[in-house]
């Protein structure tokens, strides 16, 4: 896994923080700061994280999820233009026991961007909360006709002034 930011995955891999601190940031502070745009902003934040921590395989995506403390990500279905992943963790189970309103859009955006970089097609990910089975299902879709060559990520020279 290539890393382009100041955070060293290796230096922090064995460090642990209390789940309470993580949940304060994710489930209390961020929704307050971002307001009604919380879910959308998390999706785009996940895409940004994926560009900063690119991987080259499904296995590496799962490894990143584990290392980041997001949970255990497993590929459950793989079709021509669609994949389905299941995410489980102790924190997800705890969140389901309490109030509603949790979102996993950061994880969805991360998956979408990683697969988009891998398959070179515009890719989107949708989340489904499965409370009875204590998991989040991510459905990833792309159209093989929509390539990322059609996008221009930050190419200022191509923009009209």
ZADO-1210 file (C-alpha; in nm, 4 decimals, padded with zeros to 6 digits):
<atoms>
<atom x="00.0000" y="00.0000" z="00.0000" code="UNK" pos="1"/>
<atom x="00.1515" y="00.3267" z="-00.1143" code="UNK" pos="2"/>
<atom x="00.1276" y="00.6145" z="00.1263" code="UNK" pos="3"/>
<atom x="00.1439" y="00.9788" z="00.0285" code="UNK" pos="4"/>
<atom x="00.0738" y="01.1612" z="00.3540" code="UNK" pos="5"/>
<atom x="00.2544" y="01.2360" z="00.6797" code="UNK" pos="6"/>
<atom x="00.0789" y="00.9580" z="00.8694" code="UNK" pos="7"/>
<atom x="00.2943" y="00.6482" z="00.8932" code="UNK" pos="8"/>
<atom x="00.0777" y="00.3394" z="00.8975" code="UNK" pos="9"/>
<atom x="00.3671" y="00.1355" z="01.0304" code="UNK" pos="10"/>
<atom x="00.4377" y="00.3715" z="01.3213" code="UNK" pos="11"/>
<atom x="00.0753" y="00.3739" z="01.4282" code="UNK" pos="12"/>
<atom x="-00.0285" y="00.0145" z="01.3518" code="UNK" pos="13"/>
<atom x="00.0202" y="-00.1112" z="01.7068" code="UNK" pos="14"/>
<atom x="-00.1176" y="00.1999" z="01.8799" code="UNK" pos="15"/>
<atom x="-00.4732" y="00.1874" z="02.0001" code="UNK" pos="16"/>
<atom x="-00.7099" y="00.4562" z="02.1144" code="UNK" pos="17"/>
<atom x="-01.0260" y="00.4127" z="02.3167" code="UNK" pos="18"/>
<atom x="-01.3327" y="00.3606" z="02.0996" code="UNK" pos="19"/>
<atom x="-01.5030" y="00.6389" z="02.2941" code="UNK" pos="20"/>
<atom x="-01.2554" y="00.8954" z="02.1554" code="UNK" pos="21"/>
<atom x="-01.3029" y="00.7694" z="01.8005" code="UNK" pos="22"/>
<atom x="-01.6814" y="00.7754" z="01.8345" code="UNK" pos="23"/>
<atom x="-01.6724" y="01.1293" z="01.9786" code="UNK" pos="24"/>
<atom x="-01.4996" y="01.2504" z="01.6646" code="UNK" pos="25"/>
<atom x="-01.6964" y="01.0455" z="01.4136" code="UNK" pos="26"/>
<atom x="-02.0462" y="01.0386" z="01.5578" code="UNK" pos="27"/>
<atom x="-02.0635" y="01.3638" z="01.7579" code="UNK" pos="28"/>
<atom x="-01.8133" y="01.6258" z="01.6398" code="UNK" pos="29"/>
<atom x="-01.8170" y="01.5680" z="01.2623" code="UNK" pos="30"/>
<atom x="-02.1976" y="01.5733" z="01.2318" code="UNK" pos="31"/>
<atom x="-02.2045" y="01.8972" z="01.4341" code="UNK" pos="32"/>
<atom x="-01.9347" y="02.0604" z="01.2220" code="UNK" pos="33"/>
<atom x="-02.0594" y="01.9388" z="00.8832" code="UNK" pos="34"/>
<atom x="-02.4314" y="01.9684" z="00.9546" code="UNK" pos="35"/>
<atom x="-02.6759" y="01.8383" z="00.6970" code="UNK" pos="36"/>
<atom x="-02.3932" y="01.7790" z="00.4478" code="UNK" pos="37"/>
<atom x="-02.2330" y="01.5260" z="00.6835" code="UNK" pos="38"/>
<atom x="-02.2969" y="01.2127" z="00.4746" code="UNK" pos="39"/>
<atom x="-02.1998" y="01.3730" z="00.1430" code="UNK" pos="40"/>
<atom x="-01.8839" y="01.5224" z="00.2905" code="UNK" pos="41"/>
<atom x="-01.7847" y="01.1865" z="00.4386" code="UNK" pos="42"/>
<atom x="-01.8261" y="01.0188" z="00.0981" code="UNK" pos="43"/>
<atom x="-01.5921" y="01.2719" z="-00.0630" code="UNK" pos="44"/>
<atom x="-01.3534" y="01.2500" z="00.2323" code="UNK" pos="45"/>
<atom x="-01.3379" y="00.8733" z="00.1788" code="UNK" pos="46"/>
<atom x="-01.2540" y="00.9271" z="-00.1884" code="UNK" pos="47"/>
<atom x="-00.9812" y="01.1715" z="-00.0882" code="UNK" pos="48"/>
<atom x="-00.8351" y="00.9218" z="00.1601" code="UNK" pos="49"/>
<atom x="-00.8296" y="00.6576" z="-00.1127" code="UNK" pos="50"/>
<atom x="-00.6242" y="00.8859" z="-00.3371" code="UNK" pos="51"/>
<atom x="-00.3787" y="00.9472" z="-00.0524" code="UNK" pos="52"/>
<atom x="-00.3531" y="00.5783" z="00.0383" code="UNK" pos="53"/>
<atom x="-00.3879" y="00.3963" z="-00.2948" code="UNK" pos="54"/>
<atom x="-00.3946" y="00.0179" z="-00.3066" code="UNK" pos="55"/>
<atom x="-00.3762" y="-00.2309" z="-00.5919" code="UNK" pos="56"/>
<atom x="-00.6071" y="-00.5156" z="-00.4888" code="UNK" pos="57"/>
<atom x="-00.9278" y="-00.6055" z="-00.3088" code="UNK" pos="58"/>
<atom x="-00.7168" y="-00.7738" z="-00.0413" code="UNK" pos="59"/>
<atom x="-00.5321" y="-00.4482" z="00.0218" code="UNK" pos="60"/>
<atom x="-00.8623" y="-00.2621" z="00.0581" code="UNK" pos="61"/>
<atom x="-00.9660" y="-00.5152" z="00.3232" code="UNK" pos="62"/>
<atom x="-00.6269" y="-00.4795" z="00.4919" code="UNK" pos="63"/>
<atom x="-00.6627" y="-00.1006" z="00.4980" code="UNK" pos="64"/>
<atom x="-01.0072" y="-00.1297" z="00.6587" code="UNK" pos="65"/>
<atom x="-00.8666" y="-00.3557" z="00.9276" code="UNK" pos="66"/>
<atom x="-00.5639" y="-00.1328" z="00.9926" code="UNK" pos="67"/>
<atom x="-00.7793" y="00.1828" z="01.0012" code="UNK" pos="68"/>
<atom x="-01.0097" y="00.0206" z="01.2561" code="UNK" pos="69"/>
<atom x="-01.3098" y="00.0400" z="01.0229" code="UNK" pos="70"/>
<atom x="-01.3822" y="-00.3312" z="01.0539" code="UNK" pos="71"/>
<atom x="-01.3554" y="-00.6531" z="00.8577" code="UNK" pos="72"/>
<atom x="-01.4389" y="-00.6032" z="00.4906" code="UNK" pos="73"/>
<atom x="-01.5205" y="-00.9113" z="00.2834" code="UNK" pos="74"/>
<atom x="-01.6071" y="-00.9342" z="-00.0861" code="UNK" pos="75"/>
<atom x="-01.9356" y="-01.1276" z="-00.1010" code="UNK" pos="76"/>
<atom x="-02.0338" y="-01.0970" z="-00.4703" code="UNK" pos="77"/>
<atom x="-01.8387" y="-01.0124" z="-00.7832" code="UNK" pos="78"/>
<atom x="-02.0261" y="-00.9569" z="-01.1100" code="UNK" pos="79"/>
<atom x="-01.9337" y="-00.7951" z="-01.4403" code="UNK" pos="80"/>
<atom x="-02.0118" y="-00.4350" z="-01.3426" code="UNK" pos="81"/>
<atom x="-02.0885" y="-00.4752" z="-00.9732" code="UNK" pos="82"/>
<atom x="-01.9351" y="-00.5933" z="-00.6487" code="UNK" pos="83"/>
<atom x="-02.0809" y="-00.6349" z="-00.3045" code="UNK" pos="84"/>
<atom x="-01.8843" y="-00.6095" z="00.0182" code="UNK" pos="85"/>
<atom x="-01.9861" y="-00.6806" z="00.3763" code="UNK" pos="86"/>
<atom x="-01.8383" y="-00.4841" z="00.6652" code="UNK" pos="87"/>
<atom x="-01.8580" y="-00.6068" z="01.0229" code="UNK" pos="88"/>
<atom x="-01.7016" y="-00.4900" z="01.3469" code="UNK" pos="89"/>
<atom x="-01.7704" y="-00.4683" z="01.7155" code="UNK" pos="90"/>
<atom x="-01.8268" y="-00.0920" z="01.6816" code="UNK" pos="91"/>
<atom x="-02.0855" y="-00.1459" z="01.4079" code="UNK" pos="92"/>
<atom x="-02.2720" y="-00.3899" z="01.6328" code="UNK" pos="93"/>
<atom x="-02.2626" y="-00.1394" z="01.9198" code="UNK" pos="94"/>
<atom x="-02.3845" y="00.1435" z="01.6940" code="UNK" pos="95"/>
<atom x="-02.6795" y="-00.0692" z="01.5799" code="UNK" pos="96"/>
<atom x="-02.7814" y="-00.1285" z="01.9432" code="UNK" pos="97"/>
<atom x="-02.8095" y="00.2440" z="02.0051" code="UNK" pos="98"/>
<atom x="-02.9590" y="00.5309" z="01.8109" code="UNK" pos="99"/>
<atom x="-03.0148" y="00.5485" z="01.4375" code="UNK" pos="100"/>
<atom x="-02.8518" y="00.7870" z="01.1963" code="UNK" pos="101"/>
<atom x="-02.5127" y="00.6256" z="01.1560" code="UNK" pos="102"/>
<atom x="-02.3587" y="00.6489" z="00.8129" code="UNK" pos="103"/>
<atom x="-02.0755" y="00.4635" z="00.6490" code="UNK" pos="104"/>
<atom x="-02.0309" y="00.7032" z="00.3610" code="UNK" pos="105"/>
<atom x="-01.6605" y="00.7566" z="00.4308" code="UNK" pos="106"/>
<atom x="-01.6040" y="00.3847" z="00.3843" code="UNK" pos="107"/>
<atom x="-01.8300" y="00.3851" z="00.0763" code="UNK" pos="108"/>
<atom x="-01.6334" y="00.6699" z="-00.0809" code="UNK" pos="109"/>
<atom x="-01.3046" y="00.4975" z="-00.0020" code="UNK" pos="110"/>
<atom x="-01.4181" y="00.1756" z="-00.1719" code="UNK" pos="111"/>
<atom x="-01.5581" y="00.3651" z="-00.4720" code="UNK" pos="112"/>
<atom x="-01.2368" y="00.5565" z="-00.5339" code="UNK" pos="113"/>
<atom x="-01.0067" y="00.2566" z="-00.4850" code="UNK" pos="114"/>
<atom x="-01.2049" y="00.0466" z="-00.7323" code="UNK" pos="115"/>
<atom x="-01.2333" y="00.3395" z="-00.9724" code="UNK" pos="116"/>
<atom x="-00.8547" y="00.3733" z="-00.9740" code="UNK" pos="117"/>
<atom x="-00.8195" y="-00.0033" z="-01.0247" code="UNK" pos="118"/>
<atom x="-01.0778" y="-00.0571" z="-01.2984" code="UNK" pos="119"/>
<atom x="-01.0477" y="00.2851" z="-01.4667" code="UNK" pos="120"/>
<atom x="-01.4277" y="00.3292" z="-01.4766" code="UNK" pos="121"/>
<atom x="-01.6385" y="00.5862" z="-01.2959" code="UNK" pos="122"/>
<atom x="-01.7509" y="00.3989" z="-00.9849" code="UNK" pos="123"/>
<atom x="-02.0088" y="00.4604" z="-00.7130" code="UNK" pos="124"/>
<atom x="-02.0758" y="00.2791" z="-00.3874" code="UNK" pos="125"/>
<atom x="-02.4049" y="00.2560" z="-00.1992" code="UNK" pos="126"/>
<atom x="-02.4440" y="00.1468" z="00.1617" code="UNK" pos="127"/>
<atom x="-02.7155" y="-00.0668" z="00.3169" code="UNK" pos="128"/>
<atom x="-02.7404" y="-00.1078" z="00.6922" code="UNK" pos="129"/>
<atom x="-02.8322" y="-00.4636" z="00.7925" code="UNK" pos="130"/>
<atom x="-02.9128" y="-00.4251" z="01.1620" code="UNK" pos="131"/>
<atom x="-03.0370" y="-00.7797" z="01.2171" code="UNK" pos="132"/>
<atom x="-02.7110" y="-00.9268" z="01.0930" code="UNK" pos="133"/>
<atom x="-02.4945" y="-00.6449" z="01.2389" code="UNK" pos="134"/>
<atom x="-02.3277" y="-00.5552" z="00.9121" code="UNK" pos="135"/>
<atom x="-02.3058" y="-00.2893" z="00.6468" code="UNK" pos="136"/>
<atom x="-02.3374" y="-00.3998" z="00.2854" code="UNK" pos="137"/>
<atom x="-02.1674" y="-00.1899" z="00.0189" code="UNK" pos="138"/>
<atom x="-02.2859" y="-00.2273" z="-00.3387" code="UNK" pos="139"/>
<atom x="-02.0287" y="-00.0987" z="-00.5859" code="UNK" pos="140"/>
<atom x="-02.1387" y="-00.0253" z="-00.9430" code="UNK" pos="141"/>
<atom x="-01.9726" y="00.1009" z="-01.2564" code="UNK" pos="142"/>
<atom x="-02.0526" y="00.1271" z="-01.6253" code="UNK" pos="143"/>
<atom x="-01.7732" y="-00.0013" z="-01.8462" code="UNK" pos="144"/>
<atom x="-01.8607" y="00.2737" z="-02.0966" code="UNK" pos="145"/>
<atom x="-01.7775" y="00.5495" z="-01.8452" code="UNK" pos="146"/>
<atom x="-01.4004" y="00.5627" z="-01.8207" code="UNK" pos="147"/>
<atom x="-01.2068" y="00.7954" z="-01.5944" code="UNK" pos="148"/>
<atom x="-01.0211" y="00.9226" z="-01.8991" code="UNK" pos="149"/>
<atom x="-01.3280" y="01.1422" z="-01.9404" code="UNK" pos="150"/>
<atom x="-01.2518" y="01.3097" z="-01.6057" code="UNK" pos="151"/>
<atom x="-00.9881" y="01.5714" z="-01.5482" code="UNK" pos="152"/>
<atom x="-00.8745" y="01.5640" z="-01.1856" code="UNK" pos="153"/>
<atom x="-00.7426" y="01.9103" z="-01.1154" code="UNK" pos="154"/>
<atom x="-00.5844" y="01.9754" z="-01.4537" code="UNK" pos="155"/>
<atom x="-00.5762" y="02.3530" z="-01.4471" code="UNK" pos="156"/>
<atom x="-00.4234" y="02.3779" z="-01.7937" code="UNK" pos="157"/>
<atom x="-00.7410" y="02.2268" z="-01.9434" code="UNK" pos="158"/>
<atom x="-00.9692" y="02.4744" z="-01.7691" code="UNK" pos="159"/>
<atom x="-01.0909" y="02.7911" z="-01.9326" code="UNK" pos="160"/>
<atom x="-00.9789" y="03.1024" z="-01.7550" code="UNK" pos="161"/>
</atoms>
